[in-house]
Amino acid sequence: MNNIIKELRKQNKTTQDELANSVGVTRQTIISLENGKYNASLQLAYKIARFFGKTIEEVFMFEEE
């Protein structure tokens, strides 16, 4: 699953730590999400999207294999 978390963070001048603290995860989780090594749960995807004022579909792109 691809996402635009890193781009949104940079646009909003938000650090990985700030985002992680706001959504209740570790900085390492944010790094893994940004690098495509971890797929967010629905609950986490919702929290991240809400943090940026976006919908889940605007932040996360699901690609069928």
C-alpha positions as CSV (number, residue, x, y, z in Angstrom):
1,M,0.0,0.0,0.0
2,N,1.5,3.3,-1.0
3,N,0.9,6.6,0.9
4,I,1.8,10.2,0.8
5,I,2.5,10.7,4.5
6,K,6.0,12.0,3.9
7,E,4.8,14.6,1.4
8,L,2.0,15.7,3.7
9,R,4.4,16.0,6.6
10,K,6.7,18.2,4.6
11,Q,3.9,20.4,3.4
12,N,2.7,20.9,7.0
13,K,6.2,21.2,8.4
14,T,5.5,18.3,10.8
15,T,8.3,16.0,12.1
16,Q,8.0,12.3,12.3
17,D,8.0,12.6,16.1
18,E,5.2,15.1,16.1
19,L,3.0,12.9,13.8
20,A,3.9,9.8,15.8
21,N,2.9,11.5,19.1
22,S,-0.3,12.9,17.7
23,V,-1.5,9.5,16.4
24,G,-0.2,7.4,19.3
25,V,2.6,5.4,17.6
26,T,6.4,5.4,17.6
27,R,8.6,7.4,15.2
28,Q,9.8,4.0,13.9
29,T,6.2,3.2,12.9
30,I,6.0,6.4,10.9
31,I,9.4,5.7,9.2
32,S,8.2,2.2,8.3
33,L,4.9,3.6,6.9
34,E,6.7,6.2,4.8
35,N,9.1,3.5,3.5
36,G,6.3,1.1,2.6
37,K,7.5,-1.5,5.0
38,Y,4.4,-1.4,7.2
39,N,0.7,-1.2,6.3
40,A,-1.4,0.9,8.7
41,S,-4.4,-0.6,10.4
42,L,-7.7,1.0,9.6
43,Q,-7.7,2.8,12.9
44,L,-4.2,4.2,12.4
45,A,-4.9,5.1,8.8
46,Y,-8.0,7.1,10.0
47,K,-5.9,8.9,12.7
48,I,-3.2,9.9,10.2
49,A,-5.7,11.0,7.6
50,R,-7.7,13.0,10.2
51,F,-4.4,14.6,11.4
52,F,-3.8,16.0,7.9
53,G,-7.5,16.9,7.3
54,K,-7.7,14.3,4.5
55,T,-9.7,11.1,3.8
56,I,-8.0,7.7,4.1
57,E,-8.2,7.4,0.3
58,E,-6.4,10.7,-0.2
59,V,-3.5,9.5,2.0
60,F,-3.3,5.8,1.3
61,M,-3.4,4.1,-2.2
62,F,-4.3,0.4,-2.2
63,E,-2.9,-1.5,-5.2
64,E,-4.1,-5.0,-5.9
65,E,-1.4,-7.4,-6.8
